[in-house]
Amino acid sequence: MSATSDNTSPHASKGVAASSSPFSRRNSRGQAFVEFSLVLVVALIVLFVAVQMALVGQAALAVGQMNYQGARYAAVHPDCDLTSCGGGEQSIKDFMLAVGSPTITKGNGKYLTISVSPAAPRSQGLPVQVSVTFDASSVLVLCTPDKQGNCSFLGVPLPTTLQSLETAMSE
């Protein structure tokens, strides 16, 4: 008997291997689709988490930068208070909302809490502290609140508030 006559595959007489039949190609395409679907789910979760962390990181940087600029403005304008200012200048809060990122100043700063200490007028050479707290739940897309009201995604806790405190010397 020859080697081709021992092969029981229906395609053996044509010299085609048994594993390349139309049925096995369809099975490998199905297997590839299942593997792709599994990898796609994991890749999308990683992508969404990365975007969420980028949004929180951008908001944290924006809070720090806005607070720094607000402290500098308060130091240079010792007669300005949080909501009012003598001499026709902007108040500290109005200035901070003007220079802040749209991510954190949306809704005219309704997610922000700003405080200035001490109140105006401030003496030259004394420190002025500006504090900003941002409710980060406005940028959390993947938030799943637990019983205490904390946000998490797949068991990973996400920050719900971002805070910054800056001190500058009054000029």
DSSP file (Angstrom, degrees, kcal/mol; ACC not computed):
  #  RESIDUE AA STRUCTURE BP1 BP2  ACC     N-H-->O    O-->H-N    N-H-->O    O-->H-N    TCO  KAPPA ALPHA  PHI   PSI    X-CA   Y-CA   Z-CA
    1    1 A M              0   0    0      0, 0.0     2,-0.1     0, 0.0     5,-0.0   0.000 360.0 360.0 360.0 140.6    0.0    0.0    0.0
    2    2 A S     >  -     0   0    0      1,-0.1     4,-1.1     0, 0.0     3,-0.3  -0.412 360.0-107.1 -85.8 168.5    1.1    3.5   -0.8
    3    3 A A  H  > S+     0   0    0      1,-0.2     4,-0.7     2,-0.2    -1,-0.1   0.809 118.4  53.4 -66.1 -30.2    1.1    6.3    1.7
    4    4 A T  H  4 S+     0   0    0      1,-0.2    -1,-0.2     2,-0.2     3,-0.1   0.794 104.3  53.9 -77.6 -26.2   -1.8    8.0    0.0
    5    5 A S  H  4 S+     0   0    0     -3,-0.3    -1,-0.2     1,-0.2    -2,-0.2   0.766 103.8  56.5 -78.9 -22.8   -4.0    4.9    0.1
    6    6 A D  H  < S+     0   0    0     -4,-1.1     2,-0.4    -3,-0.1    -1,-0.2   0.747  85.9  94.1 -76.7 -23.0   -3.6    4.5    3.9
    7    7 A N     <  -     0   0    0     -4,-0.7     5,-0.1     1,-0.1     6,-0.1  -0.561  59.2-164.5 -73.9 125.5   -4.9    8.1    4.5
    8    8 A T        +     0   0    0     -2,-0.4    -1,-0.1     4,-0.1    -3,-0.0   0.372  48.7 118.5 -93.4   4.4   -8.6    7.9    5.2
    9    9 A S    >   -     0   0    0      1,-0.1     3,-1.6     2,-0.1     4,-0.3  -0.459  68.9-131.4 -70.2 141.2   -9.3   11.6    4.6
   10   10 A P  T 3  S+     0   0    0      0, 0.0     3,-0.3     0, 0.0    -1,-0.1   0.726 109.5  50.7 -64.7 -19.1  -11.7   12.5    1.8
   11   11 A H  T > >S+     0   0    0      1,-0.2     5,-1.7     2,-0.1     3,-1.0   0.367  81.1  97.3 -97.4   4.4   -9.1   15.0    0.5
   12   12 A A  G X 5S+     0   0    0     -3,-1.6     3,-1.2     1,-0.3    -1,-0.2   0.850  77.7  57.2 -65.1 -34.6   -6.2   12.6    0.6
   13   13 A S  G 3 5S+     0   0    0     -4,-0.3    -1,-0.3    -3,-0.3    -2,-0.1   0.744 105.8  51.6 -69.5 -20.6   -6.4   11.8   -3.1
   14   14 A K  G < 5S-     0   0    0     -3,-1.0    -1,-0.3     2,-0.2    -2,-0.2   0.466 114.5-115.3 -93.1  -2.7   -6.1   15.5   -3.9
   15   15 A G  T < 5 +     0   0    0     -3,-1.2     2,-0.4    -4,-0.4    -3,-0.2   0.701  70.0 137.4  78.2  19.8   -2.9   15.9   -1.8
   16   16 A V      < -     0   0    0     -5,-1.7    -1,-0.3     1,-0.0    -2,-0.2  -0.843  57.2-115.4-101.0 133.9   -4.6   18.3    0.7
   17   17 A A    >   -     0   0    0     -2,-0.4     3,-1.2     1,-0.1    -1,-0.0  -0.300  20.4-122.2 -66.2 152.1   -3.9   17.8    4.4
   18   18 A A  G >  S+     0   0    0      1,-0.2     3,-1.0     2,-0.1     6,-0.2   0.776 107.1  63.3 -67.4 -27.2   -6.9   16.9    6.5
   19   19 A S  G 3  S+     0   0    0      1,-0.2    -1,-0.2     5,-0.1    -2,-0.0   0.608  93.7  62.6 -76.6 -10.2   -6.5   19.9    8.8
   20   20 A S  G <  S+     0   0    0     -3,-1.2    -1,-0.2     4,-0.1    -2,-0.1   0.085  72.9 129.7-102.7  25.1   -7.1   22.4    6.0
   21   21 A S  S <> S-     0   0    0     -3,-1.0     4,-1.9     1,-0.1     3,-0.2  -0.324  75.1-106.8 -70.4 161.1  -10.7   21.3    5.3
   22   22 A P  H  > S+     0   0    0      0, 0.0     4,-1.8     0, 0.0     5,-0.1   0.829 119.6  56.2 -59.2 -31.5  -13.4   23.9    5.1
   23   23 A F  H  > S+     0   0    0      2,-0.2     4,-1.9     1,-0.2     5,-0.1   0.907 107.1  46.5 -69.6 -40.5  -14.7   22.8    8.5
   24   24 A S  H  > S+     0   0    0     -3,-0.2     4,-2.2     2,-0.2    -1,-0.2   0.849 110.7  53.3 -72.0 -32.2  -11.4   23.3   10.3
   25   25 A R  H  X S+     0   0    0     -4,-1.9     4,-2.1     2,-0.2    -1,-0.2   0.907 109.3  49.1 -65.4 -40.5  -10.9   26.7    8.7
   26   26 A R  H  X S+     0   0    0     -4,-1.8     4,-2.2     1,-0.2    -2,-0.2   0.899 110.8  50.6 -64.6 -39.8  -14.3   27.7    9.9
   27   27 A N  H  X S+     0   0    0     -4,-1.9     4,-2.3     2,-0.2    -2,-0.2   0.895 110.1  48.9 -65.3 -39.9  -13.5   26.4   13.4
   28   28 A S  H  X S+     0   0    0     -4,-2.2     4,-2.3     2,-0.2    -1,-0.2   0.860 110.5  51.3 -70.3 -33.1  -10.2   28.4   13.5
   29   29 A R  H  X S+     0   0    0     -4,-2.1     4,-2.1     2,-0.2    -2,-0.2   0.902 111.1  48.4 -67.4 -38.6  -12.0   31.5   12.4
   30   30 A G  H  X S+     0   0    0     -4,-2.2     4,-2.1     2,-0.2    -2,-0.2   0.891 111.2  49.9 -64.9 -40.1  -14.6   31.0   15.2
   31   31 A Q  H  X S+     0   0    0     -4,-2.3     4,-2.6     2,-0.2    -2,-0.2   0.908 109.9  50.7 -65.4 -41.4  -11.8   30.4   17.7
   32   32 A A  H  X S+     0   0    0     -4,-2.3     4,-2.6     1,-0.2    -2,-0.2   0.885 109.4  51.5 -63.2 -38.8  -10.0   33.6   16.5
   33   33 A F  H  X S+     0   0    0     -4,-2.1     4,-2.3     2,-0.2    -2,-0.2   0.912 110.7  47.6 -65.2 -42.0  -13.3   35.5   17.0
   34   34 A V  H  X S+     0   0    0     -4,-2.1     4,-2.1     2,-0.2    -2,-0.2   0.924 113.5  47.6 -64.6 -44.6  -13.8   34.2   20.5
   35   35 A E  H  X S+     0   0    0     -4,-2.6     4,-2.4     1,-0.2     5,-0.2   0.911 112.0  50.0 -63.7 -41.7  -10.2   35.1   21.4
   36   36 A F  H  X S+     0   0    0     -4,-2.6     4,-2.8     1,-0.2    -1,-0.2   0.909 109.1  52.4 -62.0 -41.9  -10.5   38.6   19.9
   37   37 A S  H  X S+     0   0    0     -4,-2.3     4,-1.8     2,-0.2    -1,-0.2   0.903 110.7  47.3 -61.8 -41.5  -13.7   39.1   21.8
   38   38 A L  H  X S+     0   0    0     -4,-2.1     4,-1.7     2,-0.2    -2,-0.2   0.924 114.7  45.2 -66.7 -44.2  -12.1   38.2   25.1
   39   39 A V  H  X S+     0   0    0     -4,-2.4     4,-2.8     1,-0.2    -2,-0.2   0.879 109.9  56.5 -66.6 -37.2   -9.0   40.4   24.4
   40   40 A L  H  X S+     0   0    0     -4,-2.8     4,-2.6    -5,-0.2     5,-0.2   0.902 104.9  51.5 -62.1 -42.1  -11.3   43.3   23.3
   41   41 A V  H  X S+     0   0    0     -4,-1.8     4,-2.0     2,-0.2    -1,-0.2   0.937 113.5  43.8 -61.4 -46.8  -13.2   43.3   26.6
   42   42 A V  H  X S+     0   0    0     -4,-1.7     4,-2.4     1,-0.2    -2,-0.2   0.917 113.7  51.2 -64.8 -42.9  -10.0   43.5   28.6
   43   43 A A  H  X S+     0   0    0     -4,-2.8     4,-2.3     1,-0.2    -2,-0.2   0.889 109.8  49.7 -63.5 -39.4   -8.5   46.1   26.3
   44   44 A L  H  X S+     0   0    0     -4,-2.6     4,-2.7     2,-0.2    -1,-0.2   0.888 109.7  50.9 -67.9 -38.4  -11.6   48.3   26.6
   45   45 A I  H  X S+     0   0    0     -4,-2.0     4,-2.3    -5,-0.2     5,-0.2   0.938 112.1  46.9 -62.5 -45.8  -11.6   48.1   30.4
   46   46 A V  H  X S+     0   0    0     -4,-2.4     4,-2.3     1,-0.2    -2,-0.2   0.901 112.9  50.4 -62.3 -40.8   -7.9   49.1   30.4
   47   47 A L  H  X S+     0   0    0     -4,-2.3     4,-2.4     2,-0.2    -2,-0.2   0.933 111.3  47.0 -63.4 -47.0   -8.7   52.0   28.0
   48   48 A F  H  X S+     0   0    0     -4,-2.7     4,-2.4     1,-0.2    -2,-0.2   0.895 112.8  49.3 -63.9 -40.1  -11.6   53.3   30.0
   49   49 A V  H  X S+     0   0    0     -4,-2.3     4,-2.6    -5,-0.2    -1,-0.2   0.905 110.9  50.6 -65.3 -40.4   -9.6   53.2   33.3
   50   50 A A  H  X S+     0   0    0     -4,-2.3     4,-2.0     2,-0.2    -2,-0.2   0.913 111.5  47.2 -63.7 -42.6   -6.7   55.0   31.6
   51   51 A V  H  X S+     0   0    0     -4,-2.4     4,-2.2     2,-0.2    -2,-0.2   0.910 112.0  51.0 -64.6 -41.5   -9.0   57.7   30.3
   52   52 A Q  H  X S+     0   0    0     -4,-2.4     4,-2.2     1,-0.2    -2,-0.2   0.923 111.0  47.3 -62.3 -44.5  -10.7   58.1   33.7
   53   53 A M  H  X S+     0   0    0     -4,-2.6     4,-2.6     1,-0.2    -1,-0.2   0.858 110.0  53.8 -66.2 -34.1   -7.3   58.4   35.5
   54   54 A A  H  X S+     0   0    0     -4,-2.0     4,-2.6     2,-0.2    -1,-0.2   0.904 108.6  49.2 -65.4 -40.4   -6.2   61.0   32.9
   55   55 A L  H  X S+     0   0    0     -4,-2.2     4,-2.1     2,-0.2    -2,-0.2   0.917 113.6  45.6 -64.3 -43.2   -9.3   63.0   33.6
   56   56 A V  H  X S+     0   0    0     -4,-2.2     4,-2.3     2,-0.2    -2,-0.2   0.911 113.8  49.7 -66.6 -41.6   -8.7   62.9   37.3
   57   57 A G  H  X S+     0   0    0     -4,-2.6     4,-2.3     2,-0.2    -2,-0.2   0.904 110.4  49.5 -63.6 -41.7   -5.0   63.7   36.9
   58   58 A Q  H  X S+     0   0    0     -4,-2.6     4,-2.3     1,-0.2    -1,-0.2   0.902 111.4  49.5 -64.1 -40.6   -5.8   66.7   34.6
   59   59 A A  H  X S+     0   0    0     -4,-2.1     4,-2.4     2,-0.2    -2,-0.2   0.893 109.6  51.7 -65.6 -39.0   -8.3   68.0   37.2
   60   60 A A  H  X S+     0   0    0     -4,-2.3     4,-2.1     2,-0.2    -2,-0.2   0.914 111.7  46.3 -64.5 -42.3   -5.8   67.6   40.0
   61   61 A L  H  X S+     0   0    0     -4,-2.3     4,-2.5     1,-0.2    -1,-0.2   0.897 111.9  51.6 -65.4 -39.4   -3.2   69.6   38.0
   62   62 A A  H  X S+     0   0    0     -4,-2.3     4,-2.6     2,-0.2     5,-0.2   0.888 108.7  50.7 -65.6 -39.1   -5.8   72.2   37.2
   63   63 A V  H  X S+     0   0    0     -4,-2.4     4,-2.3     2,-0.2    -1,-0.2   0.932 112.2  47.2 -63.9 -45.3   -6.7   72.6   40.8
   64   64 A G  H  X S+     0   0    0     -4,-2.1     4,-2.2     2,-0.2    -2,-0.2   0.913 114.5  46.0 -62.6 -43.6   -3.1   73.1   41.9
   65   65 A Q  H  X S+     0   0    0     -4,-2.5     4,-2.3     2,-0.2    -2,-0.2   0.913 113.4  48.5 -67.3 -43.2   -2.4   75.6   39.1
   66   66 A M  H  X S+     0   0    0     -4,-2.6     4,-2.2     1,-0.2    -1,-0.2   0.897 112.1  50.1 -64.0 -39.2   -5.5   77.6   39.8
   67   67 A N  H  X S+     0   0    0     -4,-2.3     4,-2.5    -5,-0.2    -1,-0.2   0.901 109.1  51.2 -66.7 -40.8   -4.8   77.7   43.5
   68   68 A Y  H  X S+     0   0    0     -4,-2.2     4,-2.2     1,-0.2    -2,-0.2   0.937 112.2  46.3 -60.1 -46.3   -1.2   78.8   42.9
   69   69 A Q  H  X S+     0   0    0     -4,-2.3     4,-2.3     1,-0.2    -2,-0.2   0.867 111.8  51.9 -66.9 -35.0   -2.4   81.7   40.6
   70   70 A G  H  X S+     0   0    0     -4,-2.2     4,-2.4     2,-0.2    -1,-0.2   0.893 109.5  49.2 -66.7 -39.4   -5.1   82.6   43.2
   71   71 A A  H  X S+     0   0    0     -4,-2.5     4,-2.0     2,-0.2    -2,-0.2   0.904 111.9  48.8 -66.1 -40.7   -2.6   82.8   46.0
   72   72 A R  H  X S+     0   0    0     -4,-2.2     4,-2.1     2,-0.2    -2,-0.2   0.915 111.7  49.0 -63.9 -42.9   -0.3   84.9   43.9
   73   73 A Y  H  X S+     0   0    0     -4,-2.3     4,-1.9     1,-0.2    -2,-0.2   0.906 111.3  49.8 -63.1 -42.0   -3.2   87.2   43.0
   74   74 A A  H  < S+     0   0    0     -4,-2.4     6,-0.2     1,-0.2    -1,-0.2   0.853 111.1  50.0 -65.7 -34.3   -4.2   87.5   46.7
   75   75 A A  H  < S+     0   0    0     -4,-2.0    96,-2.7     1,-0.2    -1,-0.2   0.879 114.0  43.3 -71.6 -37.4   -0.6   88.3   47.6
   76   76 A V  H  < S+     0   0    0     -4,-2.1    -2,-0.2     1,-0.2    -1,-0.2   0.768 118.2  46.4 -79.5 -26.3   -0.3   91.1   45.0
   77   77 A H    ><  +     0   0    0     -4,-1.9     3,-1.8    -5,-0.2    -1,-0.2  -0.725  64.6 170.3-116.3  79.1   -3.7   92.5   45.7
   78   78 A P  T 3  S+     0   0    0      0, 0.0    44,-1.5     0, 0.0    -1,-0.1   0.665  76.2  59.0 -67.9 -14.6   -3.9   92.8   49.6
   79   79 A D  T 3  S+     0   0    0     42,-0.2     7,-0.8    41,-0.2     2,-0.3   0.474  87.8  96.6 -91.2  -0.7   -7.1   94.8   49.4
   80   80 A C  B <   -A   85   0A   0     -3,-1.8     5,-0.3    -6,-0.2     2,-0.2  -0.705  53.5-170.0 -92.2 139.7   -9.0   92.0   47.5
   81   81 A D        -     0   0    0      3,-3.7    11,-2.2    -2,-0.3    12,-0.3  -0.502  43.7 -84.5-112.4-175.0  -11.2   89.5   49.3
   82   82 A L  S    S+     0   0    0      1,-0.2    11,-2.0    -2,-0.2    12,-0.4   0.894 124.4  13.8 -61.2 -41.7  -12.8   86.3   48.1
   83   83 A T  S    S+     0   0    0      9,-0.1     2,-0.3    10,-0.1    -1,-0.2   0.487 127.6  39.6-116.6  -4.9  -15.9   88.0   46.7
   84   84 A S        -     0   0    0      6,-0.1    -3,-3.7    -5,-0.0     8,-0.3  -0.960  54.6-169.5-144.0 160.9  -15.0   91.7   46.6
   85   85 A C  B >   -A   80   0A   0     -2,-0.3     3,-0.6    -5,-0.3    -5,-0.2  -0.977  18.1-132.3-153.4 136.1  -12.0   94.0   45.8
   86   86 A G  G >  S+     0   0    0     -7,-0.8     3,-0.7    -2,-0.3    -7,-0.1  -0.493  86.2  40.5 -81.7 158.0  -11.3   97.6   46.2
   87   87 A G  G 3  S-     0   0    0      1,-0.2    -1,-0.2    -2,-0.2    -7,-0.0   0.633 124.2 -75.6  82.0  13.4   -9.8   99.7   43.4
   88   88 A G  G <  S+     0   0    0     -3,-0.6    -1,-0.2     1,-0.2    -2,-0.1   0.589  92.0 137.4  77.2   9.4  -12.0   98.2   40.6
   89   89 A E    <   -     0   0    0     -3,-0.7    -1,-0.2     1,-0.1    -4,-0.2  -0.354  61.0 -91.1 -82.3 167.1  -10.0   94.9   40.5
   90   90 A Q        -     0   0    0      1,-0.1    -1,-0.1    -2,-0.1    -6,-0.1  -0.447  43.7-109.1 -71.2 149.3  -11.5   91.4   40.2
   91   91 A S     >  -     0   0    0     -8,-0.2     4,-2.5    -2,-0.1     5,-0.2  -0.357  32.2-107.0 -70.9 164.0  -12.2   89.5   43.3
   92   92 A I  H  > S+     0   0    0    -11,-2.2     4,-2.6    -8,-0.3   -10,-0.2   0.916 120.3  48.5 -61.4 -43.6  -10.0   86.6   44.1
   93   93 A K  H  > S+     0   0    0    -11,-2.0     4,-2.5   -12,-0.3    -1,-0.2   0.919 111.1  49.7 -64.4 -43.5  -12.7   84.1   43.2
   94   94 A D  H  > S+     0   0    0    -12,-0.4     4,-1.7     1,-0.2    -1,-0.2   0.902 112.3  48.6 -61.9 -40.6  -13.6   85.8   40.0
   95   95 A F  H  X S+     0   0    0     -4,-2.5     4,-1.9     2,-0.2    -2,-0.2   0.931 111.3  49.4 -63.8 -45.5   -9.9   85.8   39.0
   96   96 A M  H  X S+     0   0    0     -4,-2.6     4,-1.4     1,-0.2    -2,-0.2   0.886 110.7  49.6 -64.0 -38.4   -9.5   82.2   39.9
   97   97 A L  H  < S+     0   0    0     -4,-2.5    -1,-0.2     1,-0.2    -2,-0.2   0.838 109.9  52.9 -67.8 -31.4  -12.5   81.2   37.8
   98   98 A A  H  < S+     0   0    0     -4,-1.7    -2,-0.2    -5,-0.2    -1,-0.2   0.859 116.9  36.0 -71.8 -35.3  -11.2   83.2   34.9
   99   99 A V  H  < S+     0   0    0     -4,-1.9    -2,-0.2    -5,-0.1    -1,-0.2   0.579  98.4 102.8 -94.8 -10.1   -7.8   81.5   34.9
  100  100 A G  S  < S-     0   0    0     -4,-1.4   -37,-0.1    -5,-0.2   -38,-0.0  -0.275  80.9 -94.9 -75.1 159.1   -9.0   78.0   35.8
  101  101 A S    >>  -     0   0    0    -39,-0.2     4,-1.8     1,-0.1     3,-1.0  -0.417  29.0-122.6 -68.1 143.5   -9.4   75.1   33.5
  102  102 A P  H 3> S+     0   0    0      0, 0.0     4,-0.7     0, 0.0    -1,-0.1   0.763 109.0  68.6 -59.5 -23.2  -12.9   74.6   32.0
  103  103 A T  H 34 S+     0   0    0      1,-0.2     3,-0.1     2,-0.2   -44,-0.1   0.893 113.4  25.9 -61.3 -39.8  -12.8   71.1   33.5
  104  104 A I  H <4 S+     0   0    0     -3,-1.0     7,-0.3     1,-0.1    -1,-0.2   0.614 120.2  54.7-102.9 -13.9  -13.0   72.4   37.1
  105  105 A T  H >X S+     0   0    0     -4,-1.8     4,-1.4     4,-0.1     3,-0.7   0.363  74.3 130.2-101.2   6.0  -14.7   75.8   36.5
  106  106 A K  H 3X> +     0   0    0     -4,-0.7     4,-0.8     1,-0.2     5,-0.5  -0.239  69.0  28.6 -61.5 149.6  -17.8   74.5   34.8
  107  107 A G  H 345S-     0   0    0      1,-0.2     3,-0.4     2,-0.2    -1,-0.2   0.817 137.3 -66.8  69.3  31.0  -21.1   75.7   36.1
  108  108 A N  H <45S-     0   0    0     -3,-0.7    -1,-0.2     1,-0.2    -2,-0.2   0.858  99.9 -51.2  55.7  38.4  -19.4   79.0   37.3
  109  109 A G  H ><5S+     0   0    0     -4,-1.4     3,-1.7    -3,-0.3    -1,-0.2   0.766  89.4 149.1  77.7  26.6  -17.4   77.0   39.8
  110  110 A K  T 3<5S+     0   0    0     -4,-0.8    -3,-0.1    -3,-0.4    -2,-0.1   0.703  75.0  50.3 -69.7 -16.2  -20.3   75.1   41.4
  111  111 A Y  T 3 <S+     0   0    0     -5,-0.5    24,-2.7    -7,-0.3     2,-0.3   0.348  99.7  88.2 -97.5   4.8  -18.0   72.1   42.2
  112  112 A L  E <   -B  134   0B   0     -3,-1.7     2,-0.4    22,-0.2    22,-0.2  -0.796  54.1-165.9-106.9 145.2  -15.3   74.4   43.8
  113  113 A T  E     -B  133   0B   0     20,-2.2    20,-2.3    -2,-0.3     2,-0.4  -0.986  17.2-176.2-124.8 119.5  -14.9   75.6   47.3
  114  114 A I  E     +B  132   0B   0     -2,-0.4     2,-0.3    18,-0.2    18,-0.2  -0.936   5.0 178.8-119.5 136.6  -12.4   78.4   47.7
  115  115 A S  E     -B  131   0B   0     16,-2.3    16,-2.6    -2,-0.4     2,-0.4  -0.992  10.6-160.6-137.0 148.7  -11.3   80.1   50.9
  116  116 A V  E     -B  130   0B   0     -2,-0.3    14,-0.2    14,-0.2   -34,-0.1  -0.991  17.1-136.9-128.4 133.1   -8.8   82.9   51.6
  117  117 A S  E    S+B  129   0B   0     12,-2.6    12,-3.6    -2,-0.4     2,-0.1  -0.994  78.2  25.7-140.2 131.9   -7.1   83.5   55.0
  118  118 A P  S    S-     0   0    0      0, 0.0    -1,-0.1     0, 0.0     4,-0.1   0.629  90.2-124.9 -79.5 166.2   -6.7   86.2   56.3
  119  119 A A        -     0   0    0     -2,-0.1   -38,-0.1     1,-0.1    -2,-0.1  -0.265  48.9 -48.9 -71.5 162.5   -9.4   88.4   55.0
  120  120 A A  S    S+     0   0    0    -41,-0.1   -41,-0.2     2,-0.1    -1,-0.1  -0.409 108.4  55.8 -71.8 151.7   -8.6   91.7   53.3
  121  121 A P  S    S-     0   0    0      0, 0.0     2,-0.4     0, 0.0   -42,-0.2   0.557  73.1-174.6 -81.0 145.4   -7.0   94.1   54.0
  122  122 A R        -     0   0    0    -44,-1.5     2,-0.2    -2,-0.1    -2,-0.1  -0.856  22.1-122.0-108.2 141.4   -3.7   92.2   54.5
  123  123 A S    >   -     0   0    0     -2,-0.4     3,-1.5     1,-0.1    47,-0.2  -0.498  36.9 -94.3 -80.4 150.4   -0.5   93.8   55.7
  124  124 A Q  T 3  S+     0   0    0      1,-0.2    47,-0.2    -2,-0.2    -1,-0.1  -0.377 108.7  22.6 -63.3 137.8    2.6   93.6   53.6
  125  125 A G  T 3  S+     0   0    0     45,-2.9    -1,-0.2     1,-0.3    46,-0.1   0.321  94.0 117.1  88.4  -7.5    4.9   90.7   54.5
  126  126 A L    <   -     0   0    0     -3,-1.5    44,-3.1   -51,-0.1    -1,-0.3  -0.688  69.3-108.5 -92.3 147.8    2.2   88.6   56.0
  127  127 A P  E     - C   0 169B   0      0, 0.0     2,-0.4     0, 0.0    42,-0.2  -0.442  25.8-159.0 -74.6 147.5    1.3   85.2   54.5
  128  128 A V  E     - C   0 168B   0     40,-3.2    40,-2.3    -2,-0.1     2,-0.5  -0.996   7.0-153.9-123.1 132.2   -2.0   84.7   52.7
  129  129 A Q  E     -BC 117 167B   0    -12,-3.6   -12,-2.6    -2,-0.4     2,-0.5  -0.901   7.5-169.4-110.2 133.4   -3.4   81.2   52.3
  130  130 A V  E     -BC 116 166B   0     36,-2.7    36,-2.6    -2,-0.5     2,-0.4  -0.986   6.5-168.4-120.8 129.0   -5.7   80.1   49.5
  131  131 A S  E     -BC 115 165B   0    -16,-2.6   -16,-2.3    -2,-0.5     2,-0.4  -0.954   3.2-171.3-120.6 136.3   -7.4   76.8   49.7
  132  132 A V  E     -BC 114 164B   0     32,-2.7    32,-2.2    -2,-0.4     2,-0.4  -0.993   3.5-173.8-128.2 132.1   -9.3   75.1   46.9
  133  133 A T  E     -BC 113 163B   0    -20,-2.3   -20,-2.2    -2,-0.4     2,-0.5  -0.995   8.7-163.0-123.3 129.8  -11.4   71.9   47.1
  134  134 A F  E     -BC 112 162B   0     28,-3.2    28,-2.4    -2,-0.4     2,-1.2  -0.947  20.3-133.5-116.3 129.3  -12.9   70.4   44.0
  135  135 A D  E >   - C   0 161B   0    -24,-2.7     3,-1.3    -2,-0.5    26,-0.3  -0.697  22.7-169.5 -79.2  99.5  -15.7   67.9   43.9
  136  136 A A  G >>  +     0   0    0     24,-1.7     3,-1.8    -2,-1.2     4,-0.7   0.514  67.0  90.3 -74.9  -4.3  -14.2   65.4   41.5
  137  137 A S  G 34 S+     0   0    0     23,-0.9    -1,-0.3     1,-0.3     3,-0.3   0.734  76.8  68.3 -63.7 -18.5  -17.4   63.4   41.1
  138  138 A S  G <4 S+     0   0    0     -3,-1.3    -1,-0.3     1,-0.2    -2,-0.2   0.711 106.8  37.5 -73.1 -18.5  -18.2   65.7   38.2
  139  139 A V  T <4 S+     0   0    0     -3,-1.8     2,-0.7    -4,-0.1    -1,-0.2   0.424  91.1 105.1-108.7  -1.6  -15.4   64.2   36.2
  140  140 A L     <  +     0   0    0     -4,-0.7     3,-0.2    -3,-0.3   -88,-0.0  -0.717  34.8 166.1 -84.7 115.0  -15.8   60.6   37.3
  141  141 A V  S    S+     0   0    0     -2,-0.7    -1,-0.2     1,-0.1    -4,-0.0   0.797  74.7  47.7 -93.6 -35.7  -17.4   58.6   34.6
  142  142 A L  S    S+     0   0    0    -94,-0.1     2,-0.3   -93,-0.1    -1,-0.1   0.001  80.2 142.3 -98.0  27.7  -16.7   55.1   35.9
  143  143 A C        -     0   0    0     -3,-0.2    10,-0.2    -6,-0.1     8,-0.1  -0.543  28.2-176.9 -79.8 129.5  -17.9   55.7   39.4
  144  144 A T  E     -D  152   0C   0      8,-1.6     8,-0.7    -2,-0.3     2,-0.1  -0.925  24.3-141.2-119.8 102.6  -19.8   53.0   41.3
  145  145 A P  E     -D  151   0C   0      0, 0.0     6,-0.2     0, 0.0     2,-0.1  -0.363  13.3-153.3 -68.2 139.4  -20.9   54.4   44.7
  146  146 A D    >   -     0   0    0      4,-2.3     3,-1.4    -2,-0.1     6,-0.0  -0.282  41.2 -79.8 -96.0-169.7  -20.7   52.1   47.7
  147  147 A K  T 3  S+     0   0    0      1,-0.3    -1,-0.0     2,-0.1     0, 0.0   0.783 130.8  50.9 -65.9 -28.1  -22.7   52.4   50.9
  148  148 A Q  T 3  S-     0   0    0      2,-0.1    -1,-0.3     1,-0.0     3,-0.1   0.487 119.7-107.5 -87.1  -2.9  -20.5   55.1   52.3
  149  149 A G  S <  S+     0   0    0     -3,-1.4     2,-0.2     1,-0.3    -2,-0.1   0.500  74.1 138.6  90.5   4.0  -20.8   57.2   49.2
  150  150 A N        -     0   0    0      1,-0.0    -4,-2.3    -6,-0.0     2,-0.3  -0.559  49.6-125.7 -81.2 148.2  -17.2   56.5   48.0
  151  151 A C  E     +DE 145 158C   0      7,-0.5     7,-2.5    -6,-0.2     2,-0.3  -0.717  35.0 161.6 -96.3 144.2  -16.6   55.9   44.3
  152  152 A S  E     -DE 144 157C   0     -8,-0.7    -8,-1.6    -2,-0.3     2,-0.4  -0.978  26.9-148.2-151.5 161.5  -14.8   52.8   43.0
  153  153 A F  E >  S- E   0 156C   0      3,-2.2     3,-1.9    -2,-0.3   -10,-0.1  -0.965  85.8 -17.5-135.9 118.6  -14.5   50.9   39.7
  154  154 A L  T 3  S-     0   0    0     -2,-0.4    -1,-0.1     1,-0.3     0, 0.0   0.847 130.7 -51.3  53.0  38.0  -13.9   47.2   39.8
  155  155 A G  T 3  S+     0   0    0      1,-0.2    -1,-0.3     0, 0.0     0, 0.0   0.381 111.6 121.7  85.2  -3.9  -12.9   47.5   43.5
  156  156 A V  E <   -E  153   0C   0     -3,-1.9    -3,-2.2     1,-0.0    -1,-0.2  -0.832  63.1-128.5 -94.1 118.2  -10.4   50.3   42.9
  157  157 A P  E     -E  152   0C   0      0, 0.0    -5,-0.3     0, 0.0   -14,-0.0  -0.404  20.2-155.0 -69.2 141.2  -11.2   53.4   44.9
  158  158 A L  E     -E  151   0C   0     -7,-2.5    -7,-0.5    -2,-0.1     2,-0.2  -0.905  24.0-105.8-114.1 143.5  -11.4   56.7   43.0
  159  159 A P        -     0   0    0      0, 0.0     3,-0.1     0, 0.0    -7,-0.0  -0.473  27.6-173.9 -70.5 135.2  -10.8   60.1   44.5
  160  160 A T  S    S+     0   0    0      1,-0.2   -24,-1.7    -2,-0.2   -23,-0.9   0.615  70.5  38.9-103.3 -16.3  -14.0   62.1   45.0
  161  161 A T  E     -C  135   0B   0    -26,-0.3     2,-0.4   -25,-0.2   -26,-0.2  -0.995  62.2-161.2-134.1 143.7  -12.4   65.4   46.2
  162  162 A L  E     -C  134   0B   0    -28,-2.4   -28,-3.2    -2,-0.4     2,-0.3  -0.982  16.2-170.3-120.3 133.3   -9.2   67.1   45.1
  163  163 A Q  E     +C  133   0B   0     -2,-0.4     2,-0.3   -30,-0.2   -30,-0.2  -0.919  10.9 179.5-127.8 150.6   -7.6   69.7   47.5
  164  164 A S  E     -C  132   0B   0    -32,-2.2   -32,-2.7    -2,-0.3     2,-0.4  -0.987   6.4-168.0-147.9 140.9   -4.9   72.2   47.2
  165  165 A L  E     -C  131   0B   0     -2,-0.3     2,-0.4   -34,-0.2   -34,-0.2  -0.995  10.2-178.2-131.6 125.1   -3.5   74.7   49.7
  166  166 A E  E     -C  130   0B   0    -36,-2.6   -36,-2.7    -2,-0.4     2,-0.4  -0.953   9.3-160.5-125.4 143.8   -1.1   77.5   48.7
  167  167 A T  E     +C  129   0B   0     -2,-0.4     2,-0.3   -38,-0.2   -38,-0.2  -0.980  13.3 172.7-123.0 136.1    0.6   80.2   50.8
  168  168 A A  E     -C  128   0B   0    -40,-2.3   -40,-3.2    -2,-0.4     2,-0.5  -0.966  33.6-112.3-138.3 155.1    2.1   83.4   49.4
  169  169 A M  E     -C  127   0B   0     -2,-0.3     2,-0.1   -42,-0.2   -45,-0.1  -0.756  35.9-116.4 -90.5 129.9    3.6   86.5   51.1
  170  170 A S              0   0    0    -44,-3.1   -45,-2.9    -2,-0.5   -94,-0.2  -0.391 360.0 360.0 -66.6 138.9    1.6   89.7   50.7
  171  171 A E              0   0    0    -96,-2.7   -47,-0.2   -47,-0.2    -1,-0.1   0.399 360.0 360.0-103.3 360.0    3.4   92.4   48.8
